[in-house]
Amino acid sequence: MFSLMELMLLLCCGVIAMLFWQLRQISEAAGFHAQRLCQQRRLQLLNVARVKARLGKIPGHGLGWRTEYQVEFSTDGLNSLTAKMAFLGPRLNEATLPLYPEPEWQQAPANRGRIGMGSCSSSGCGSKSSCGSKRC
């Protein structure tokens, strides 16, 4: 039926698929935790990326992934700051955020899909017809 070499190859493929599946589950958990962290602190989530993934012994769980993620967020829609999250298996172990100013979303510029539009509703920048005397 199957030779020993074919069984070993099949087993290796199964182990690789299982490890990939575990990394995907951890990545989804990292996205969830990053989104929750930003919502709690009134921040805008920009990006979540895995920086490091290593197989290692996890206390209480045996063999598992030790992963680190980099989370980019913004406080006012203009700047970008970077936080780090460390996972032991699927659980968040540590989240490190840099010092950042408290977001004031009422004073932040509105994003309307055009650069430099601000709060004006004109089709061109500097047009006095709909903006009045102020510049966009």
N, C-alpha and C positions, 0 to 999 in steps of 0.2 A: 504494500500500500504506500506508505511514506518511508523514505530512508531517514536515517538519523540526521543527515545534513539538512534535509528539507524541514524536519521538525525543529531543528535549532534555528533555521532561518525564519520560520514562521513564529517561533517564540520571540526572537529578537524584534521582529516587526511589531508584534503585540506589545512588547515592553515599550518600544519607542512611541507607539500610538498612545499608550496609557500616560507616559510622561508628558507628551504634548497636550493631552486632554487636561491633565492637572494644571499645566501652565495656563491654559485658556481659562480655567475656572478661577485661578488666582488673579488673572488679568481682569476678569469681570468683577471680582470682589474689589480690586483696586479702583476701578472706575466708580463703583458704588460708593466706596468710602471717600474718594476724592470729591464726588458730587455732594455727598452729605456734609463733608467738612466745609465746602464752599457755601452751601446753603445756610449752615448754622452761623457762619461769620459774615454773611452778606457779601460774598466775593463772587467774581465771575470766573468760572472754570474755563481755561483755554485748552489745555492739553494734558494727557496722562501718557507717560512712556516708561517702559521697563528699561532699567539701566543695567541691572545685574541679576542673574539667576544661577544659583549653584545648588547642587544636590548635597545634602548634609544631614546630620542627625539633629532632630528637633526634640527637645526635652518633652517627654510625655507622649510623643507620637511616633517615634522611631525615625525611619528614613523619610525625608521630604525636601521640599524646595525652600531655600532661603532666597528671597527676592527683594530687590529695591526698585522703587518707582520714583520718577521725577514728575512732579505736578506743577504745571504753570498756571498761574491765576493772575487776575487783575483786580485792583481796588477801585479804579475809576474809569476803566475802559480805555485808558491811554497807555498805561505802563504794564510791564510784565514782571512778575516775581516768581521765584522757584521754591517749592517745598519738596521735602523728601519723605517717602513712606517706606517702612521696612516691614516685610511679612515673614512670618515663620509658618510655612504651610499656607493654608487659606486664611489665617488669622492675622489681623493687623497687630504688629508688635510695637511700632513707634511711628509717630508722625512729627516731623520737625518743620516748623514754619519760620520764615525770617520775620524780623520786625517790619511792620508795614503800617502806614497811616490808616486810621479808621475811615472806611468808605463813606462818602456823602453823595449818594446817588441823585439827590435832588439838584446838586450843583454840577453833576457830570454832563457833558454834552450829549445830546440825543443823536443816535446813529440812524441816519435815514438812507443809507446806501450810497451816498455821494461824499466825496472828500471835501471838507470845508463848508458844508451846508449849515451846520449849527442848528439854530432854531428857525431859520428862514425857510419859506416854502417856494422860493422862486426856482426857475429852471436854470438860471445862470448865475454865477457868482458876481456880485457887485451891481446887479440890476436894481435900479431905484424904483421900478414900477411896483413890485410887491414887497420889497424889504423896507421901503422908506429911505431914510438917510443913512441908516446903519449899514455897514458892510457885512457880507456873509462870511 
